[in-house]
Amino acid sequence: MKKKVLVVDDEPFFVEVFTLKLTQAGFEVFAARNGVEAVAKAKAERPDLIIMDVMMPIMSGFDATQSIRQDPNLKNIPVIVFTARAAFGEFFSGMRAVEVITKTTGVDAVIARVHAIIGEPPPSVDGLKRAVLLGVEDALLEKVRTLLKKHSFEVFPALNEKEAVEMVEKLKPAMVFCQLWEDSSVLDAPKIAKSLGLSPTVSRTPFYIYCKEALSVEAMKYFDLGNILAYKESSDLLKKMEALLSKK
């Protein structure tokens, strides 16, 4: 039986894109244009997951999610809040099974999360390889994602350490690219690498670190020099990644 996804957004573009991609991936998709429709569709269809916008007419995504959480038959449905404003995430912080992804991160990040939460790994398209990507800087992530797609990779962004490990074990990617960040409480690359190294099924997955030159010495404490892509400017990183990917 197909898993059901309810897409709630008053922007037709996002509804169309999510419907197309999720349907192609084997999900049954329902749509709602505002919070009132979302609550009604949730009660009627009992979806396995909801993708929820926030700013909508008649009833907001926040009010709709609250209403859904108050229904004993719907309260455990996972909700991905897909919003243009990251600050809205604070409003949902006390709700169970709710996570926030900004629209600047992109639709693909949401699709990857749907697969991680309720689905099987999306099938690889002929000629495409999988890559898991982690990082802190959105603009840089987008440049790296574009380069990987140019080299025929399906790119799956992970949002944190736990998700990265689960995603790598599930997707069996050809490569993992992770940013080394100065604050390990934000993103702990050594912790991810260590966890993957202990997994018998993915311990040999190539794991590449990209970091600013100022962090290259720190990177060498944990990673082989050949797996470190240090850069001063983003253009330097893209050139190094281009050279690496051209050899694969």
Secondary structure as a PSIPRED ss2 file (coil, helix, strand):
# PSIPRED VFORMAT (PSIPRED V4.0)

   1 M C   1.000  0.000  0.000
   2 K C   1.000  0.000  0.000
   3 K C   1.000  0.000  0.000
   4 K E   0.000  0.000  1.000
   5 V E   0.000  0.000  1.000
   6 L E   0.000  0.000  1.000
   7 V E   0.000  0.000  1.000
   8 V E   0.000  0.000  1.000
   9 D C   1.000  0.000  0.000
  10 D C   1.000  0.000  0.000
  11 E C   1.000  0.000  0.000
  12 P H   0.000  1.000  0.000
  13 F H   0.000  1.000  0.000
  14 F H   0.000  1.000  0.000
  15 V H   0.000  1.000  0.000
  16 E H   0.000  1.000  0.000
  17 V H   0.000  1.000  0.000
  18 F H   0.000  1.000  0.000
  19 T H   0.000  1.000  0.000
  20 L H   0.000  1.000  0.000
  21 K H   0.000  1.000  0.000
  22 L H   0.000  1.000  0.000
  23 T H   0.000  1.000  0.000
  24 Q H   0.000  1.000  0.000
  25 A C   1.000  0.000  0.000
  26 G C   1.000  0.000  0.000
  27 F C   1.000  0.000  0.000
  28 E E   0.000  0.000  1.000
  29 V E   0.000  0.000  1.000
  30 F E   0.000  0.000  1.000
  31 A E   0.000  0.000  1.000
  32 A E   0.000  0.000  1.000
  33 R C   1.000  0.000  0.000
  34 N C   1.000  0.000  0.000
  35 G H   0.000  1.000  0.000
  36 V H   0.000  1.000  0.000
  37 E H   0.000  1.000  0.000
  38 A H   0.000  1.000  0.000
  39 V H   0.000  1.000  0.000
  40 A H   0.000  1.000  0.000
  41 K H   0.000  1.000  0.000
  42 A H   0.000  1.000  0.000
  43 K H   0.000  1.000  0.000
  44 A H   0.000  1.000  0.000
  45 E H   0.000  1.000  0.000
  46 R C   1.000  0.000  0.000
  47 P C   1.000  0.000  0.000
  48 D C   1.000  0.000  0.000
  49 L E   0.000  0.000  1.000
  50 I E   0.000  0.000  1.000
  51 I E   0.000  0.000  1.000
  52 M E   0.000  0.000  1.000
  53 D C   1.000  0.000  0.000
  54 V C   1.000  0.000  0.000
  55 M C   1.000  0.000  0.000
  56 M C   1.000  0.000  0.000
  57 P C   1.000  0.000  0.000
  58 I C   1.000  0.000  0.000
  59 M C   1.000  0.000  0.000
  60 S C   1.000  0.000  0.000
  61 G H   0.000  1.000  0.000
  62 F H   0.000  1.000  0.000
  63 D H   0.000  1.000  0.000
  64 A H   0.000  1.000  0.000
  65 T H   0.000  1.000  0.000
  66 Q H   0.000  1.000  0.000
  67 S H   0.000  1.000  0.000
  68 I H   0.000  1.000  0.000
  69 R H   0.000  1.000  0.000
  70 Q C   1.000  0.000  0.000
  71 D C   1.000  0.000  0.000
  72 P C   1.000  0.000  0.000
  73 N C   1.000  0.000  0.000
  74 L C   1.000  0.000  0.000
  75 K C   1.000  0.000  0.000
  76 N C   1.000  0.000  0.000
  77 I C   1.000  0.000  0.000
  78 P C   1.000  0.000  0.000
  79 V E   0.000  0.000  1.000
  80 I E   0.000  0.000  1.000
  81 V E   0.000  0.000  1.000
  82 F E   0.000  0.000  1.000
  83 T E   0.000  0.000  1.000
  84 A C   1.000  0.000  0.000
  85 R C   1.000  0.000  0.000
  86 A H   0.000  1.000  0.000
  87 A H   0.000  1.000  0.000
  88 F H   0.000  1.000  0.000
  89 G H   0.000  1.000  0.000
  90 E H   0.000  1.000  0.000
  91 F H   0.000  1.000  0.000
  92 F H   0.000  1.000  0.000
  93 S C   1.000  0.000  0.000
  94 G C   1.000  0.000  0.000
  95 M C   1.000  0.000  0.000
  96 R C   1.000  0.000  0.000
  97 A C   1.000  0.000  0.000
  98 V E   0.000  0.000  1.000
  99 E E   0.000  0.000  1.000
 100 V E   0.000  0.000  1.000
 101 I E   0.000  0.000  1.000
 102 T E   0.000  0.000  1.000
 103 K C   1.000  0.000  0.000
 104 T C   1.000  0.000  0.000
 105 T C   1.000  0.000  0.000
 106 G C   1.000  0.000  0.000
 107 V H   0.000  1.000  0.000
 108 D H   0.000  1.000  0.000
 109 A H   0.000  1.000  0.000
 110 V H   0.000  1.000  0.000
 111 I H   0.000  1.000  0.000
 112 A H   0.000  1.000  0.000
 113 R H   0.000  1.000  0.000
 114 V H   0.000  1.000  0.000
 115 H H   0.000  1.000  0.000
 116 A H   0.000  1.000  0.000
 117 I H   0.000  1.000  0.000
 118 I H   0.000  1.000  0.000
 119 G C   1.000  0.000  0.000
 120 E C   1.000  0.000  0.000
 121 P C   1.000  0.000  0.000
 122 P C   1.000  0.000  0.000
 123 P C   1.000  0.000  0.000
 124 S C   1.000  0.000  0.000
 125 V C   1.000  0.000  0.000
 126 D C   1.000  0.000  0.000
 127 G C   1.000  0.000  0.000
 128 L C   1.000  0.000  0.000
 129 K E   0.000  0.000  1.000
 130 R E   0.000  0.000  1.000
 131 A E   0.000  0.000  1.000
 132 V E   0.000  0.000  1.000
 133 L E   0.000  0.000  1.000
 134 L E   0.000  0.000  1.000
 135 G C   1.000  0.000  0.000
 136 V C   1.000  0.000  0.000
 137 E C   1.000  0.000  0.000
 138 D H   0.000  1.000  0.000
 139 A H   0.000  1.000  0.000
 140 L H   0.000  1.000  0.000
 141 L H   0.000  1.000  0.000
 142 E H   0.000  1.000  0.000
 143 K H   0.000  1.000  0.000
 144 V H   0.000  1.000  0.000
 145 R H   0.000  1.000  0.000
 146 T H   0.000  1.000  0.000
 147 L H   0.000  1.000  0.000
 148 L H   0.000  1.000  0.000
 149 K H   0.000  1.000  0.000
 150 K H   0.000  1.000  0.000
 151 H C   1.000  0.000  0.000
 152 S C   1.000  0.000  0.000
 153 F E   0.000  0.000  1.000
 154 E E   0.000  0.000  1.000
 155 V E   0.000  0.000  1.000
 156 F E   0.000  0.000  1.000
 157 P E   0.000  0.000  1.000
 158 A C   1.000  0.000  0.000
 159 L C   1.000  0.000  0.000
 160 N C   1.000  0.000  0.000
 161 E H   0.000  1.000  0.000
 162 K H   0.000  1.000  0.000
 163 E H   0.000  1.000  0.000
 164 A H   0.000  1.000  0.000
 165 V H   0.000  1.000  0.000
 166 E H   0.000  1.000  0.000
 167 M H   0.000  1.000  0.000
 168 V H   0.000  1.000  0.000
 169 E H   0.000  1.000  0.000
 170 K H   0.000  1.000  0.000
 171 L H   0.000  1.000  0.000
 172 K C   1.000  0.000  0.000
 173 P C   1.000  0.000  0.000
 174 A C   1.000  0.000  0.000
 175 M E   0.000  0.000  1.000
 176 V E   0.000  0.000  1.000
 177 F E   0.000  0.000  1.000
 178 C E   0.000  0.000  1.000
 179 Q E   0.000  0.000  1.000
 180 L C   1.000  0.000  0.000
 181 W C   1.000  0.000  0.000
 182 E C   1.000  0.000  0.000
 183 D C   1.000  0.000  0.000
 184 S C   1.000  0.000  0.000
 185 S C   1.000  0.000  0.000
 186 V C   1.000  0.000  0.000
 187 L C   1.000  0.000  0.000
 188 D C   1.000  0.000  0.000
 189 A H   0.000  1.000  0.000
 190 P H   0.000  1.000  0.000
 191 K H   0.000  1.000  0.000
 192 I H   0.000  1.000  0.000
 193 A H   0.000  1.000  0.000
 194 K H   0.000  1.000  0.000
 195 S H   0.000  1.000  0.000
 196 L H   0.000  1.000  0.000
 197 G H   0.000  1.000  0.000
 198 L C   1.000  0.000  0.000
 199 S C   1.000  0.000  0.000
 200 P C   1.000  0.000  0.000
 201 T C   1.000  0.000  0.000
 202 V C   1.000  0.000  0.000
 203 S C   1.000  0.000  0.000
 204 R C   1.000  0.000  0.000
 205 T C   1.000  0.000  0.000
 206 P C   1.000  0.000  0.000
 207 F E   0.000  0.000  1.000
 208 Y E   0.000  0.000  1.000
 209 I E   0.000  0.000  1.000
 210 Y E   0.000  0.000  1.000
 211 C E   0.000  0.000  1.000
 212 K E   0.000  0.000  1.000
 213 E H   0.000  1.000  0.000
 214 A H   0.000  1.000  0.000
 215 L H   0.000  1.000  0.000
 216 S H   0.000  1.000  0.000
 217 V H   0.000  1.000  0.000
 218 E H   0.000  1.000  0.000
 219 A H   0.000  1.000  0.000
 220 M H   0.000  1.000  0.000
 221 K C   1.000  0.000  0.000
 222 Y C   1.000  0.000  0.000
 223 F C   1.000  0.000  0.000
 224 D C   1.000  0.000  0.000
 225 L H   0.000  1.000  0.000
 226 G H   0.000  1.000  0.000
 227 N H   0.000  1.000  0.000
 228 I E   0.000  0.000  1.000
 229 L E   0.000  0.000  1.000
 230 A E   0.000  0.000  1.000
 231 Y E   0.000  0.000  1.000
 232 K C   1.000  0.000  0.000
 233 E C   1.000  0.000  0.000
 234 S H   0.000  1.000  0.000
 235 S H   0.000  1.000  0.000
 236 D H   0.000  1.000  0.000
 237 L H   0.000  1.000  0.000
 238 L H   0.000  1.000  0.000
 239 K H   0.000  1.000  0.000
 240 K H   0.000  1.000  0.000
 241 M H   0.000  1.000  0.000
 242 E H   0.000  1.000  0.000
 243 A H   0.000  1.000  0.000
 244 L H   0.000  1.000  0.000
 245 L H   0.000  1.000  0.000
 246 S H   0.000  1.000  0.000
 247 K C   1.000  0.000  0.000
 248 K C   1.000  0.000  0.000
